[in-house]
Amino acid sequence: MNIQIFGTKKCNDTKKAERFFKERGIKYQYIDMKEKGMSKGEFTSVAQANGGIEKMINWEGRDQDTLALIKYIADEDKLEKILENPQVIRTPVVRNGKQSTLGYRPEVWKGWS
């Protein structure tokens, strides 16, 4: 397994995801979304695996101004705006090769090999 966890230090679900893999002795790479964010390719592949860009966004997030802008700008501009503002992406984003999940999903991770 090649696990990557994209999240933030303050996100409880990210902490729970890290604990899930630690307890099982599975190595993972943690990427802080505030420091590094996701590349365009990473974001696109995760979005495709999880039902599109709309599903990647935490619509209940704190930054309502940015979320409103993302909601109403043209589709071709959405990706750039989301990548500029990684705080609007649902966390944790957990990747295992081509597979990925959004949020805390231990029932899915248990099936990964």
Biopython code that builds the backbone (N, CA, C, O; Angstrom):
import numpy as np
from Bio.PDB.StructureBuilder import StructureBuilder

atoms = [
    (1, "MET", "N", (0.832, -1.191, 0.000)),
    (1, "MET", "CA", (0.000, 0.000, 0.000)),
    (1, "MET", "C", (0.871, 1.246, 0.000)),
    (1, "MET", "O", (1.941, 1.284, 0.608)),
    (2, "ASN", "N", (0.391, 2.248, -0.688)),
    (2, "ASN", "CA", (1.088, 3.523, -0.755)),
    (2, "ASN", "C", (0.096, 4.607, -0.330)),
    (2, "ASN", "O", (-0.517, 5.267, -1.169)),
    (3, "ILE", "N", (-0.052, 4.779, 0.986)),
    (3, "ILE", "CA", (-1.083, 5.662, 1.520)),
    (3, "ILE", "C", (-0.579, 7.097, 1.639)),
    (3, "ILE", "O", (0.519, 7.349, 2.134)),
    (4, "GLN", "N", (-1.398, 8.021, 1.179)),
    (4, "GLN", "CA", (-1.148, 9.448, 1.367)),
    (4, "GLN", "C", (-2.369, 10.019, 2.075)),
    (4, "GLN", "O", (-3.506, 9.737, 1.697)),
    (5, "ILE", "N", (-2.123, 10.827, 3.108)),
    (5, "ILE", "CA", (-3.213, 11.498, 3.809)),
    (5, "ILE", "C", (-3.019, 13.000, 3.635)),
    (5, "ILE", "O", (-2.048, 13.574, 4.128)),
    (6, "PHE", "N", (-3.954, 13.626, 2.929)),
    (6, "PHE", "CA", (-3.957, 15.076, 2.774)),
    (6, "PHE", "C", (-4.922, 15.623, 3.816)),
    (6, "PHE", "O", (-6.093, 15.245, 3.837)),
    (7, "GLY", "N", (-4.439, 16.510, 4.681)),
    (7, "GLY", "CA", (-5.317, 17.056, 5.706)),
    (7, "GLY", "C", (-4.702, 18.270, 6.362)),
    (7, "GLY", "O", (-3.722, 18.834, 5.875)),
    (8, "THR", "N", (-5.298, 18.664, 7.485)),
    (8, "THR", "CA", (-4.770, 19.782, 8.262)),
    (8, "THR", "C", (-4.571, 19.320, 9.696)),
    (8, "THR", "O", (-5.219, 18.380, 10.157)),
    (9, "LYS", "N", (-3.667, 19.994, 10.393)),
    (9, "LYS", "CA", (-3.346, 19.606, 11.769)),
    (9, "LYS", "C", (-4.541, 19.766, 12.706)),
    (9, "LYS", "O", (-4.640, 19.049, 13.702)),
    (10, "LYS", "N", (-5.449, 20.698, 12.403)),
    (10, "LYS", "CA", (-6.593, 20.957, 13.282)),
    (10, "LYS", "C", (-7.795, 20.062, 12.999)),
    (10, "LYS", "O", (-8.747, 20.049, 13.779)),
    (11, "CYS", "N", (-7.770, 19.324, 11.911)),
    (11, "CYS", "CA", (-8.921, 18.505, 11.509)),
    (11, "CYS", "C", (-8.966, 17.197, 12.312)),
    (11, "CYS", "O", (-8.040, 16.389, 12.247)),
    (12, "ASN", "N", (-10.051, 17.000, 13.066)),
    (12, "ASN", "CA", (-10.184, 15.784, 13.874)),
    (12, "ASN", "C", (-10.254, 14.530, 13.016)),
    (12, "ASN", "O", (-9.681, 13.504, 13.383)),
    (13, "ASP", "N", (-10.944, 14.589, 11.876)),
    (13, "ASP", "CA", (-11.036, 13.408, 11.010)),
    (13, "ASP", "C", (-9.671, 13.034, 10.437)),
    (13, "ASP", "O", (-9.384, 11.855, 10.232)),
    (14, "THR", "N", (-8.834, 14.029, 10.179)),
    (14, "THR", "CA", (-7.474, 13.754, 9.706)),
    (14, "THR", "C", (-6.694, 13.023, 10.797)),
    (14, "THR", "O", (-5.991, 12.053, 10.518)),
    (15, "LYS", "N", (-6.820, 13.489, 12.037)),
    (15, "LYS", "CA", (-6.131, 12.832, 13.163)),
    (15, "LYS", "C", (-6.618, 11.394, 13.319)),
    (15, "LYS", "O", (-5.823, 10.488, 13.569)),
    (16, "LYS", "N", (-7.925, 11.188, 13.172)),
    (16, "LYS", "CA", (-8.475, 9.834, 13.297)),
    (16, "LYS", "C", (-7.968, 8.938, 12.170)),
    (16, "LYS", "O", (-7.700, 7.757, 12.393)),
    (17, "ALA", "N", (-7.834, 9.484, 10.966)),
    (17, "ALA", "CA", (-7.320, 8.709, 9.833)),
    (17, "ALA", "C", (-5.868, 8.296, 10.096)),
    (17, "ALA", "O", (-5.489, 7.149, 9.859)),
    (18, "GLU", "N", (-5.065, 9.241, 10.586)),
    (18, "GLU", "CA", (-3.672, 8.915, 10.911)),
    (18, "GLU", "C", (-3.614, 7.807, 11.956)),
    (18, "GLU", "O", (-2.824, 6.871, 11.829)),
    (19, "ARG", "N", (-4.443, 7.910, 12.984)),
    (19, "ARG", "CA", (-4.471, 6.901, 14.040)),
    (19, "ARG", "C", (-4.882, 5.539, 13.483)),
    (19, "ARG", "O", (-4.321, 4.514, 13.870)),
    (20, "PHE", "N", (-5.872, 5.527, 12.565)),
    (20, "PHE", "CA", (-6.335, 4.275, 11.949)),
    (20, "PHE", "C", (-5.160, 3.527, 11.318)),
    (20, "PHE", "O", (-4.987, 2.332, 11.556)),
    (21, "PHE", "N", (-4.353, 4.223, 10.514)),
    (21, "PHE", "CA", (-3.239, 3.569, 9.818)),
    (21, "PHE", "C", (-2.087, 3.247, 10.779)),
    (21, "PHE", "O", (-1.438, 2.211, 10.634)),
    (22, "LYS", "N", (-1.828, 4.124, 11.757)),
    (22, "LYS", "CA", (-0.774, 3.866, 12.748)),
    (22, "LYS", "C", (-1.069, 2.601, 13.532)),
    (22, "LYS", "O", (-0.193, 1.756, 13.717)),
    (23, "GLU", "N", (-2.323, 2.469, 13.999)),
    (23, "GLU", "CA", (-2.698, 1.315, 14.819)),
    (23, "GLU", "C", (-2.528, -0.001, 14.065)),
    (23, "GLU", "O", (-2.307, -1.041, 14.685)),
    (24, "ARG", "N", (-2.627, 0.030, 12.762)),
    (24, "ARG", "CA", (-2.501, -1.176, 11.950)),
    (24, "ARG", "C", (-1.092, -1.359, 11.398)),
    (24, "ARG", "O", (-0.834, -2.292, 10.636)),
    (25, "GLY", "N", (-0.188, -0.472, 11.782)),
    (25, "GLY", "CA", (1.202, -0.585, 11.348)),
    (25, "GLY", "C", (1.384, -0.320, 9.854)),
    (25, "GLY", "O", (2.323, -0.823, 9.237)),
    (26, "ILE", "N", (0.475, 0.479, 9.276)),
    (26, "ILE", "CA", (0.553, 0.796, 7.843)),
    (26, "ILE", "C", (1.236, 2.149, 7.690)),
    (26, "ILE", "O", (0.794, 3.151, 8.253)),
    (27, "LYS", "N", (2.325, 2.160, 6.916)),
    (27, "LYS", "CA", (3.043, 3.409, 6.690)),
    (27, "LYS", "C", (2.205, 4.315, 5.798)),
    (27, "LYS", "O", (1.515, 3.854, 4.889)),
    (28, "TYR", "N", (2.278, 5.607, 6.076)),
    (28, "TYR", "CA", (1.563, 6.590, 5.252)),
    (28, "TYR", "C", (2.383, 7.867, 5.176)),
    (28, "TYR", "O", (3.276, 8.110, 5.987)),
    (29, "GLN", "N", (2.054, 8.666, 4.185)),
    (29, "GLN", "CA", (2.699, 9.968, 4.018)),
    (29, "GLN", "C", (1.644, 11.024, 4.326)),
    (29, "GLN", "O", (0.562, 11.011, 3.739)),
    (30, "TYR", "N", (1.955, 11.940, 5.248)),
    (30, "TYR", "CA", (1.023, 13.010, 5.603)),
    (30, "TYR", "C", (1.401, 14.274, 4.834)),
    (30, "TYR", "O", (2.560, 14.688, 4.841)),
    (31, "ILE", "N", (0.428, 14.876, 4.178)),
    (31, "ILE", "CA", (0.660, 16.122, 3.450)),
    (31, "ILE", "C", (-0.250, 17.179, 4.060)),
    (31, "ILE", "O", (-1.474, 17.042, 4.046)),
    (32, "ASP", "N", (0.359, 18.236, 4.597)),
    (32, "ASP", "CA", (-0.408, 19.325, 5.203)),
    (32, "ASP", "C", (-0.959, 20.227, 4.098)),
    (32, "ASP", "O", (-0.205, 20.849, 3.350)),
    (33, "MET", "N", (-2.284, 20.285, 4.014)),
    (33, "MET", "CA", (-2.932, 21.067, 2.953)),
    (33, "MET", "C", (-2.629, 22.559, 3.071)),
    (33, "MET", "O", (-2.610, 23.267, 2.064)),
    (34, "LYS", "N", (-2.393, 23.039, 4.282)),
    (34, "LYS", "CA", (-2.103, 24.468, 4.448)),
    (34, "LYS", "C", (-0.715, 24.815, 3.935)),
    (34, "LYS", "O", (-0.492, 25.908, 3.416)),
    (35, "GLU", "N", (0.228, 23.868, 4.085)),
    (35, "GLU", "CA", (1.600, 24.122, 3.648)),
    (35, "GLU", "C", (1.806, 23.807, 2.173)),
    (35, "GLU", "O", (2.401, 24.599, 1.442)),
    (36, "LYS", "N", (1.316, 22.648, 1.732)),
    (36, "LYS", "CA", (1.631, 22.187, 0.388)),
    (36, "LYS", "C", (0.418, 22.154, -0.534)),
    (36, "LYS", "O", (0.524, 22.538, -1.698)),
    (37, "GLY", "N", (-0.719, 21.710, -0.043)),
    (37, "GLY", "CA", (-1.888, 21.582, -0.902)),
    (37, "GLY", "C", (-1.761, 20.383, -1.831)),
    (37, "GLY", "O", (-0.903, 19.522, -1.639)),
    (38, "MET", "N", (-2.621, 20.339, -2.833)),
    (38, "MET", "CA", (-2.613, 19.239, -3.804)),
    (38, "MET", "C", (-2.231, 19.798, -5.167)),
    (38, "MET", "O", (-2.527, 20.948, -5.489)),
    (39, "SER", "N", (-1.571, 18.969, -5.957)),
    (39, "SER", "CA", (-1.275, 19.393, -7.327)),
    (39, "SER", "C", (-2.560, 19.259, -8.144)),
    (39, "SER", "O", (-3.516, 18.608, -7.721)),
    (40, "LYS", "N", (-2.563, 19.874, -9.295)),
    (40, "LYS", "CA", (-3.731, 19.805, -10.177)),
    (40, "LYS", "C", (-4.043, 18.352, -10.544)),
    (40, "LYS", "O", (-5.204, 17.943, -10.553)),
    (41, "GLY", "N", (-2.993, 17.575, -10.848)),
    (41, "GLY", "CA", (-3.173, 16.171, -11.216)),
    (41, "GLY", "C", (-3.728, 15.338, -10.075)),
    (41, "GLY", "O", (-4.625, 14.519, -10.274)),
    (42, "GLU", "N", (-3.186, 15.551, -8.862)),
    (42, "GLU", "CA", (-3.679, 14.823, -7.688)),
    (42, "GLU", "C", (-5.148, 15.145, -7.444)),
    (42, "GLU", "O", (-5.970, 14.252, -7.241)),
    (43, "PHE", "N", (-5.462, 16.438, -7.467)),
    (43, "PHE", "CA", (-6.839, 16.858, -7.201)),
    (43, "PHE", "C", (-7.800, 16.272, -8.240)),
    (43, "PHE", "O", (-8.874, 15.781, -7.894)),
    (44, "THR", "N", (-7.406, 16.327, -9.504)),
    (44, "THR", "CA", (-8.267, 15.823, -10.584)),
    (44, "THR", "C", (-8.511, 14.328, -10.448)),
    (44, "THR", "O", (-9.640, 13.870, -10.621)),
    (45, "SER", "N", (-7.464, 13.557, -10.138)),
    (45, "SER", "CA", (-7.648, 12.101, -10.023)),
    (45, "SER", "C", (-8.520, 11.756, -8.817)),
    (45, "SER", "O", (-9.342, 10.843, -8.896)),
    (46, "VAL", "N", (-8.355, 12.472, -7.703)),
    (46, "VAL", "CA", (-9.193, 12.231, -6.527)),
    (46, "VAL", "C", (-10.637, 12.639, -6.819)),
    (46, "VAL", "O", (-11.572, 11.938, -6.433)),
    (47, "ALA", "N", (-10.816, 13.762, -7.495)),
    (47, "ALA", "CA", (-12.171, 14.221, -7.833)),
    (47, "ALA", "C", (-12.879, 13.192, -8.713)),
    (47, "ALA", "O", (-14.057, 12.905, -8.502)),
    (48, "GLN", "N", (-12.172, 12.636, -9.695)),
    (48, "GLN", "CA", (-12.770, 11.625, -10.573)),
    (48, "GLN", "C", (-13.163, 10.384, -9.793)),
    (48, "GLN", "O", (-14.219, 9.804, -10.049)),
    (49, "ALA", "N", (-12.331, 9.966, -8.844)),
    (49, "ALA", "CA", (-12.600, 8.760, -8.061)),
    (49, "ALA", "C", (-13.745, 8.955, -7.067)),
    (49, "ALA", "O", (-14.348, 7.984, -6.609)),
    (50, "ASN", "N", (-14.041, 10.220, -6.735)),
    (50, "ASN", "CA", (-15.045, 10.490, -5.707)),
    (50, "ASN", "C", (-16.281, 11.233, -6.219)),
    (50, "ASN", "O", (-17.024, 11.808, -5.424)),
    (51, "GLY", "N", (-16.506, 11.227, -7.517)),
    (51, "GLY", "CA", (-17.747, 11.785, -8.038)),
    (51, "GLY", "C", (-17.709, 13.241, -8.449)),
    (51, "GLY", "O", (-18.757, 13.881, -8.534)),
    (52, "GLY", "N", (-16.528, 13.781, -8.708)),
    (52, "GLY", "CA", (-16.442, 15.132, -9.256)),
    (52, "GLY", "C", (-16.017, 16.198, -8.259)),
    (52, "GLY", "O", (-15.935, 15.964, -7.053)),
    (53, "ILE", "N", (-15.748, 17.383, -8.812)),
    (53, "ILE", "CA", (-15.248, 18.514, -8.031)),
    (53, "ILE", "C", (-16.215, 18.905, -6.916)),
    (53, "ILE", "O", (-15.781, 19.197, -5.802)),
    (54, "GLU", "N", (-17.509, 18.914, -7.195)),
    (54, "GLU", "CA", (-18.511, 19.348, -6.206)),
    (54, "GLU", "C", (-18.414, 18.544, -4.913)),
    (54, "GLU", "O", (-18.600, 19.089, -3.825)),
    (55, "LYS", "N", (-18.124, 17.245, -5.031)),
    (55, "LYS", "CA", (-18.037, 16.363, -3.857)),
    (55, "LYS", "C", (-16.762, 16.620, -3.047)),
    (55, "LYS", "O", (-16.691, 16.268, -1.870)),
    (56, "MET", "N", (-15.764, 17.229, -3.677)),
    (56, "MET", "CA", (-14.479, 17.491, -3.026)),
    (56, "MET", "C", (-14.544, 18.689, -2.073)),
    (56, "MET", "O", (-13.651, 18.880, -1.247)),
    (57, "ILE", "N", (-15.597, 19.487, -2.192)),
    (57, "ILE", "CA", (-15.662, 20.744, -1.447)),
    (57, "ILE", "C", (-16.454, 20.581, -0.163)),
    (57, "ILE", "O", (-17.513, 19.953, -0.146)),
    (58, "ASN", "N", (-15.929, 21.152, 0.908)),
    (58, "ASN", "CA", (-16.627, 21.180, 2.190)),
    (58, "ASN", "C", (-17.524, 22.423, 2.194)),
    (58, "ASN", "O", (-17.089, 23.513, 2.566)),
    (59, "TRP", "N", (-18.760, 22.244, 1.783)),
    (59, "TRP", "CA", (-19.677, 23.376, 1.640)),
    (59, "TRP", "C", (-20.062, 24.001, 2.976)),
    (59, "TRP", "O", (-20.583, 25.115, 3.012)),
    (60, "GLU", "N", (-19.809, 23.286, 4.081)),
    (60, "GLU", "CA", (-20.114, 23.837, 5.408)),
    (60, "GLU", "C", (-18.903, 24.515, 6.038)),
    (60, "GLU", "O", (-18.932, 24.875, 7.215)),
    (61, "GLY", "N", (-17.835, 24.690, 5.254)),
    (61, "GLY", "CA", (-16.594, 25.260, 5.780)),
    (61, "GLY", "C", (-16.756, 26.691, 6.258)),
    (61, "GLY", "O", (-17.783, 27.331, 6.030)),
    (62, "ARG", "N", (-15.714, 27.180, 6.929)),
    (62, "ARG", "CA", (-15.741, 28.524, 7.516)),
    (62, "ARG", "C", (-15.681, 29.634, 6.482)),
    (62, "ARG", "O", (-16.291, 30.688, 6.661)),
    (63, "ASP", "N", (-14.951, 29.403, 5.405)),
    (63, "ASP", "CA", (-14.697, 30.467, 4.425)),
    (63, "ASP", "C", (-15.873, 30.582, 3.440)),
    (63, "ASP", "O", (-15.747, 30.232, 2.267)),
    (64, "GLN", "N", (-17.005, 31.073, 3.932)),
    (64, "GLN", "CA", (-18.220, 31.127, 3.125)),
    (64, "GLN", "C", (-18.093, 32.052, 1.911)),
    (64, "GLN", "O", (-18.734, 31.811, 0.887)),
    (65, "ASP", "N", (-17.280, 33.100, 2.010)),
    (65, "ASP", "CA", (-17.096, 34.004, 0.866)),
    (65, "ASP", "C", (-16.454, 33.270, -0.304)),
    (65, "ASP", "O", (-16.916, 33.371, -1.440)),
    (66, "THR", "N", (-15.388, 32.531, -0.018)),
    (66, "THR", "CA", (-14.705, 31.770, -1.068)),
    (66, "THR", "C", (-15.619, 30.677, -1.606)),
    (66, "THR", "O", (-15.655, 30.438, -2.813)),
    (67, "LEU", "N", (-16.363, 30.009, -0.716)),
    (67, "LEU", "CA", (-17.278, 28.944, -1.148)),
    (67, "LEU", "C", (-18.362, 29.498, -2.076)),
    (67, "LEU", "O", (-18.720, 28.857, -3.064)),
    (68, "ALA", "N", (-18.880, 30.683, -1.761)),
    (68, "ALA", "CA", (-19.900, 31.302, -2.614)),
    (68, "ALA", "C", (-19.305, 31.627, -3.988)),
    (68, "ALA", "O", (-19.951, 31.427, -5.016)),
    (69, "LEU", "N", (-18.092, 32.121, -3.991)),
    (69, "LEU", "CA", (-17.424, 32.440, -5.256)),
    (69, "LEU", "C", (-17.237, 31.178, -6.094)),
    (69, "LEU", "O", (-17.508, 31.175, -7.295)),
    (70, "ILE", "N", (-16.771, 30.108, -5.454)),
    (70, "ILE", "CA", (-16.554, 28.841, -6.158)),
    (70, "ILE", "C", (-17.870, 28.314, -6.728)),
    (70, "ILE", "O", (-17.909, 27.777, -7.835)),
    (71, "LYS", "N", (-18.935, 28.473, -5.966)),
    (71, "LYS", "CA", (-20.236, 27.959, -6.386)),
    (71, "LYS", "C", (-20.718, 28.637, -7.672)),
    (71, "LYS", "O", (-21.347, 28.000, -8.517)),
    (72, "TYR", "N", (-20.421, 29.927, -7.815)),
    (72, "TYR", "CA", (-21.011, 30.689, -8.918)),
    (72, "TYR", "C", (-20.073, 31.041, -10.066)),
    (72, "TYR", "O", (-20.529, 31.582, -11.073)),
    (73, "ILE", "N", (-18.778, 30.755, -9.949)),
    (73, "ILE", "CA", (-17.887, 31.059, -11.077)),
    (73, "ILE", "C", (-17.999, 29.957, -12.135)),
    (73, "ILE", "O", (-18.523, 28.873, -11.878)),
    (74, "ALA", "N", (-17.495, 30.266, -13.317)),
    (74, "ALA", "CA", (-17.548, 29.316, -14.433)),
    (74, "ALA", "C", (-16.783, 28.048, -14.090)),
    (74, "ALA", "O", (-15.770, 28.089, -13.392)),
    (75, "ASP", "N", (-17.285, 26.911, -14.593)),
    (75, "ASP", "CA", (-16.676, 25.614, -14.279)),
    (75, "ASP", "C", (-15.185, 25.567, -14.585)),
    (75, "ASP", "O", (-14.414, 24.975, -13.830)),
    (76, "GLU", "N", (-14.776, 26.190, -15.691)),
    (76, "GLU", "CA", (-13.365, 26.120, -16.061)),
    (76, "GLU", "C", (-12.468, 26.896, -15.085)),
    (76, "GLU", "O", (-11.261, 26.661, -15.045)),
    (77, "ASP", "N", (-13.040, 27.812, -14.302)),
    (77, "ASP", "CA", (-12.269, 28.585, -13.330)),
    (77, "ASP", "C", (-12.293, 27.980, -11.923)),
    (77, "ASP", "O", (-11.496, 28.362, -11.065)),
    (78, "LYS", "N", (-13.206, 27.039, -11.691)),
    (78, "LYS", "CA", (-13.379, 26.467, -10.345)),
    (78, "LYS", "C", (-12.119, 25.783, -9.845)),
    (78, "LYS", "O", (-11.699, 26.003, -8.708)),
    (79, "LEU", "N", (-11.514, 24.955, -10.686)),
    (79, "LEU", "CA", (-10.351, 24.176, -10.268)),
    (79, "LEU", "C", (-9.236, 25.077, -9.749)),
    (79, "LEU", "O", (-8.667, 24.817, -8.689)),
    (80, "GLU", "N", (-8.924, 26.131, -10.491)),
    (80, "GLU", "CA", (-7.861, 27.056, -10.072)),
    (80, "GLU", "C", (-8.187, 27.688, -8.720)),
    (80, "GLU", "O", (-7.323, 27.777, -7.848)),
    (81, "LYS", "N", (-9.427, 28.123, -8.550)),
    (81, "LYS", "CA", (-9.841, 28.794, -7.312)),
    (81, "LYS", "C", (-9.762, 27.825, -6.125)),
    (81, "LYS", "O", (-9.351, 28.214, -5.031)),
    (82, "ILE", "N", (-10.152, 26.573, -6.340)),
    (82, "ILE", "CA", (-10.095, 25.574, -5.265)),
    (82, "ILE", "C", (-8.635, 25.309, -4.881)),
    (82, "ILE", "O", (-8.305, 25.250, -3.696)),
    (83, "LEU", "N", (-7.768, 25.149, -5.878)),
    (83, "LEU", "CA", (-6.358, 24.873, -5.594)),
    (83, "LEU", "C", (-5.670, 26.057, -4.909)),
    (83, "LEU", "O", (-4.731, 25.863, -4.137)),
    (84, "GLU", "N", (-6.132, 27.282, -5.185)),
    (84, "GLU", "CA", (-5.602, 28.475, -4.510)),
    (84, "GLU", "C", (-6.066, 28.540, -3.056)),
    (84, "GLU", "O", (-5.415, 29.166, -2.220)),
    (85, "ASN", "N", (-7.201, 27.887, -2.755)),
    (85, "ASN", "CA", (-7.809, 27.937, -1.422)),
    (85, "ASN", "C", (-8.042, 26.523, -0.894)),
    (85, "ASN", "O", (-9.187, 26.081, -0.806)),
    (86, "PRO", "N", (-6.954, 25.797, -0.536)),
    (86, "PRO", "CA", (-7.114, 24.393, -0.141)),
    (86, "PRO", "C", (-7.979, 24.194, 1.110)),
    (86, "PRO", "O", (-8.398, 23.072, 1.396)),
    (87, "GLN", "N", (-8.250, 25.273, 1.856)),
    (87, "GLN", "CA", (-9.083, 25.135, 3.057)),
    (87, "GLN", "C", (-10.527, 24.757, 2.724)),
    (87, "GLN", "O", (-11.273, 24.364, 3.621)),
    (88, "VAL", "N", (-10.941, 24.864, 1.460)),
    (88, "VAL", "CA", (-12.318, 24.505, 1.097)),
    (88, "VAL", "C", (-12.464, 23.027, 0.728)),
    (88, "VAL", "O", (-13.579, 22.551, 0.515)),
    (89, "ILE", "N", (-11.347, 22.300, 0.651)),
    (89, "ILE", "CA", (-11.390, 20.876, 0.285)),
    (89, "ILE", "C", (-11.731, 20.044, 1.520)),
    (89, "ILE", "O", (-11.184, 20.266, 2.600)),
    (90, "ARG", "N", (-12.643, 19.084, 1.348)),
    (90, "ARG", "CA", (-12.995, 18.176, 2.452)),
    (90, "ARG", "C", (-11.768, 17.374, 2.860)),
    (90, "ARG", "O", (-11.014, 16.892, 2.014)),
    (91, "THR", "N", (-11.581, 17.240, 4.166)),
    (91, "THR", "CA", (-10.436, 16.477, 4.653)),
    (91, "THR", "C", (-10.893, 15.386, 5.606)),
    (91, "THR", "O", (-11.964, 15.509, 6.199)),
    (92, "PRO", "N", (-10.124, 14.335, 5.771)),
    (92, "PRO", "CA", (-8.895, 14.076, 5.025)),
    (92, "PRO", "C", (-9.184, 13.484, 3.650)),
    (92, "PRO", "O", (-10.195, 12.812, 3.446)),
    (93, "VAL", "N", (-8.288, 13.744, 2.725)),
    (93, "VAL", "CA", (-8.294, 13.052, 1.435)),
    (93, "VAL", "C", (-7.256, 11.945, 1.598)),
    (93, "VAL", "O", (-6.072, 12.223, 1.786)),
    (94, "VAL", "N", (-7.702, 10.689, 1.525)),
    (94, "VAL", "CA", (-6.794, 9.559, 1.700)),
    (94, "VAL", "C", (-6.667, 8.848, 0.365)),
    (94, "VAL", "O", (-7.663, 8.447, -0.237)),
    (95, "ARG", "N", (-5.421, 8.696, -0.092)),
    (95, "ARG", "CA", (-5.154, 8.049, -1.380)),
    (95, "ARG", "C", (-4.360, 6.775, -1.192)),
    (95, "ARG", "O", (-3.479, 6.684, -0.337)),
    (96, "ASN", "N", (-4.694, 5.793, -2.011)),
    (96, "ASN", "CA", (-3.925, 4.551, -2.089)),
    (96, "ASN", "C", (-3.842, 4.226, -3.572)),
    (96, "ASN", "O", (-4.700, 3.531, -4.115)),
    (97, "GLY", "N", (-2.797, 4.737, -4.225)),
    (97, "GLY", "CA", (-2.694, 4.565, -5.680)),
    (97, "GLY", "C", (-3.844, 5.290, -6.366)),
    (97, "GLY", "O", (-3.999, 6.501, -6.212)),
    (98, "LYS", "N", (-4.653, 4.546, -7.126)),
    (98, "LYS", "CA", (-5.782, 5.144, -7.846)),
    (98, "LYS", "C", (-7.033, 5.260, -6.972)),
    (98, "LYS", "O", (-7.973, 5.973, -7.321)),
    (99, "GLN", "N", (-7.040, 4.554, -5.833)),
    (99, "GLN", "CA", (-8.200, 4.613, -4.941)),
    (99, "GLN", "C", (-8.082, 5.829, -4.027)),
    (99, "GLN", "O", (-6.980, 6.243, -3.669)),
    (100, "SER", "N", (-9.225, 6.395, -3.656)),
    (100, "SER", "CA", (-9.183, 7.510, -2.705)),
    (100, "SER", "C", (-10.529, 7.680, -2.030)),
    (100, "SER", "O", (-11.564, 7.243, -2.532)),
    (101, "THR", "N", (-10.482, 8.335, -0.867)),
    (101, "THR", "CA", (-11.702, 8.625, -0.118)),
    (101, "THR", "C", (-11.654, 10.063, 0.377)),
    (101, "THR", "O", (-10.588, 10.672, 0.462)),
    (102, "LEU", "N", (-12.824, 10.591, 0.702)),
    (102, "LEU", "CA", (-12.952, 11.911, 1.319)),
    (102, "LEU", "C", (-13.557, 11.716, 2.698)),
    (102, "LEU", "O", (-14.537, 10.988, 2.852)),
    (103, "GLY", "N", (-12.978, 12.362, 3.698)),
    (103, "GLY", "CA", (-13.497, 12.223, 5.049)),
    (103, "GLY", "C", (-12.983, 10.951, 5.712)),
    (103, "GLY", "O", (-12.144, 10.240, 5.160)),
    (104, "TYR", "N", (-13.501, 10.681, 6.906)),
    (104, "TYR", "CA", (-13.067, 9.517, 7.691)),
    (104, "TYR", "C", (-13.864, 8.306, 7.238)),
    (104, "TYR", "O", (-15.062, 8.220, 7.506)),
    (105, "ARG", "N", (-13.211, 7.360, 6.548)),
    (105, "ARG", "CA", (-13.901, 6.209, 5.952)),
    (105, "ARG", "C", (-13.202, 4.883, 6.258)),
    (105, "ARG", "O", (-12.743, 4.214, 5.333)),
    (106, "PRO", "N", (-13.110, 4.486, 7.531)),
    (106, "PRO", "CA", (-12.394, 3.247, 7.866)),
    (106, "PRO", "C", (-13.001, 2.010, 7.222)),
    (106, "PRO", "O", (-12.285, 1.048, 6.944)),
    (107, "GLU", "N", (-14.304, 2.016, 6.981)),
    (107, "GLU", "CA", (-14.941, 0.843, 6.359)),
    (107, "GLU", "C", (-14.408, 0.612, 4.948)),
    (107, "GLU", "O", (-14.361, -0.530, 4.490)),
    (108, "VAL", "N", (-14.008, 1.673, 4.253)),
    (108, "VAL", "CA", (-13.414, 1.549, 2.913)),
    (108, "VAL", "C", (-11.949, 1.153, 3.033)),
    (108, "VAL", "O", (-11.482, 0.277, 2.306)),
    (109, "TRP", "N", (-11.224, 1.791, 3.943)),
    (109, "TRP", "CA", (-9.777, 1.542, 4.081)),
    (109, "TRP", "C", (-9.491, 0.096, 4.459)),
    (109, "TRP", "O", (-8.468, -0.455, 4.054)),
    (110, "LYS", "N", (-10.374, -0.525, 5.226)),
    (110, "LYS", "CA", (-10.171, -1.919, 5.644)),
    (110, "LYS", "C", (-10.108, -2.855, 4.436)),
    (110, "LYS", "O", (-9.458, -3.899, 4.490)),
    (111, "GLY", "N", (-10.781, -2.483, 3.351)),
    (111, "GLY", "CA", (-10.807, -3.312, 2.150)),
    (111, "GLY", "C", (-9.620, -3.103, 1.224)),
    (111, "GLY", "O", (-9.450, -3.843, 0.256)),
    (112, "TRP", "N", (-8.792, -2.092, 1.515)),
    (112, "TRP", "CA", (-7.634, -1.798, 0.680)),
    (112, "TRP", "C", (-6.509, -2.791, 0.962)),
    (112, "TRP", "O", (-6.312, -3.226, 2.096)),
    (113, "SER", "N", (-5.772, -3.142, -0.102)),
    (113, "SER", "CA", (-4.613, -4.029, 0.115)),
    (113, "SER", "C", (-3.429, -3.532, -0.689)),
    (113, "SER", "O", (-2.357, -4.135, -0.646)),
]
sb = StructureBuilder()
sb.init_structure("model")
sb.init_model(0)
sb.init_chain("A")
sb.init_seg("    ")
for serial, (resi, resn, name, xyz) in enumerate(atoms, 1):
    if name == "N":
        sb.init_residue(resn, " ", resi, " ")
    sb.init_atom(name, np.array(xyz, "f"), 0.0, 1.0, " ", f" {name:<3s}", serial, name[0])
structure = sb.get_structure()
